[in-house]
Amino acid sequence: MSDRLHLNLFTMNSVEHVSPGTWRREGDRSHEYTDREYWTDVARTAERGNFDAVFFADVRGIYDVYGGDRETAIEKAVQTPSNDPALVVPAMAEATEDLGFAITKSTTYNHPYQLAREFSTLDHLTDGRVAFNVVTSYLESAAANLGLDERMEKETRYERAAEFLDVCYALWEDSWEDDAVIRDADAGRYTDPEKVHSIDHEGEFFDVPGPHGSEPSPQRTPVIYQAGSSEYGRNFAANNAEAVFCSQPTEEGVVEYMEDVKSRAADAGRDEDAIAFFIGIVPVVAPTEEEAEAKYEALKESVDVESTLALLSGFLDMDLSELDPDQKVEHIETQAIQGTMNAFTQSDPDHDWTVREVAEFSGLGSTSPIVVGTPEQVADELVYWHEEVGVDGFNVKEAVRTGSLDDFVDQVVPELQDRGLFRTEYEGETLRERLYGEGQSRLPADHPARQ
Ligand SMILES: Cc1cc2nc3c(=O)[nH]c(=O)nc-3n(C[C@H](O)[C@H](O)[C@H](O)COP(=O)(O)O)c2cc1C
């Protein structure tokens, strides 16, 4: 993409996201996820650190793969209970001026006409600071609650997702001309109907005549985020994403993913730098190396192994309770998250991961690198990933809420800024301008939605 470095906080409107059990630590604020003040505090801190966005994961269904029932998931708060991510955004936007908000929504369990309006509303209310993380949902348990007899096959989910976005793009980009709203009080004309168009979409999954119900918002289309790793997911990312989230823990895995998605994007007629690649990181930072190591050891102690296995069983669509802890995790083309599967079975060809190793490795932040050290050491590691490996940004995952974010903002961000690597103030107004530069609030011309 560019030399710009990007930082998101990766979180979830729930007790636990991807560090199961850490909510039990003294002083941890995870249980405050139901409070408006918690989220406005998070937003202010992320903005103090000049972060691009707070990125909300979200999931439908319960992690009931592990042990074949939902007991562990419910008892140990494995991403349940959780609240809707979009609904906390207006409060966070009110508390900030520049911070962006990336919101995960499912194309399997929503309707594009409805969702397009919700994102237009949020883009208006935030002055163009929203992104849509497009997911197809992976838990079988979601399907029955949302009107399906069973989970759709992944291929069908991605076909639906592609058509879903086509409908949204037509509503956001083509339905209302920029000067459709005239607000001529004397003539009693609010809108020029000649400049509001039907979209007349008739497809396999949706028939949507339009027009869009909302007038154009600052970005029109929210910034498109995506995290697919399967064949279907990579093609979908290459065709649609402006930012993707790579889940590989090794340099080799990240490089393979980036090169592959870039080449697919070029095949789709897009500039190969059109997509920003993010990896997750779990920072454990302290003023001295000894303190950072001690903190890391204490954090590892707080991880709950059973809930880690319940979470991963959902990610992999594989009941890990049935396997011997020393058994190798075999590669499958999973109906759930291929990126997590590949992290264990493909990112390091010289290593066979056992169930025990997977559980130990993933307890803090799932499959992302854990970076332990002084602010200088953590910055060095990020600089390596950015400058040598070529990733554009980092999704910062918290092991302690909100201590991990506070430490990162107070200690690592100033170090990156001192080295001239990270912004000291926001440029532009909208989230898309953070990615592509000032004046670029709308989708770039080579994006398929603009073709
Ligand atoms: C790092 C990462 C984070 C993800 N976050 C979510 C999420 O919050 N909600 C969700 O439903 N899916 C999430 N997914 C799932 C993917 O976006 C995608 O829908 C799923 O992985 C199936 O596609 P794939 O097999 O092509 O990866 C995530 C995947 C990855 C790798």
The ligand as a Gaussian input file, in Angstrom:
#p B3LYP/6-31G(d) Opt

LIG

0 1
 C       -8.282000     -12.946000      12.148000
 C       -9.684000     -13.279000      11.790000
 C      -10.737000     -12.619000      12.421000
 C      -12.048000     -12.928000      12.112000
 N      -13.080000     -12.313000      12.763000
 C      -14.344000     -12.720000      12.515000
 C      -15.447000     -12.171000      13.216000
 O      -15.304000     -11.279000      14.034000
 N      -16.677000     -12.682000      12.970000
 C      -16.907000     -13.662000      12.055000
 O      -18.044000     -14.077000      11.886000
 N      -15.874000     -14.163000      11.344000
 C      -14.623000     -13.727000      11.565000
 N      -13.607000     -14.271000      10.870000
 C      -13.958000     -15.236000       9.842000
 C      -13.676000     -14.784000       8.425000
 O      -13.876000     -13.460000       8.164000
 C      -14.328000     -15.667000       7.367000
 O      -15.668000     -15.434000       7.235000
 C      -14.126000     -17.082000       7.722000
 O      -12.808000     -17.178000       8.052000
 C      -14.485000     -18.055000       6.625000
 O      -13.747000     -17.788000       5.474000
 P      -12.325000     -18.397000       5.136000
 O      -12.364000     -19.858000       5.382000
 O      -12.155000     -18.013000       3.709000
 O      -11.318000     -17.753000       6.018000
 C      -12.296000     -13.936000      11.156000
 C      -11.234000     -14.572000      10.529000
 C       -9.941000     -14.251000      10.826000
 C       -8.845000     -14.970000      10.136000

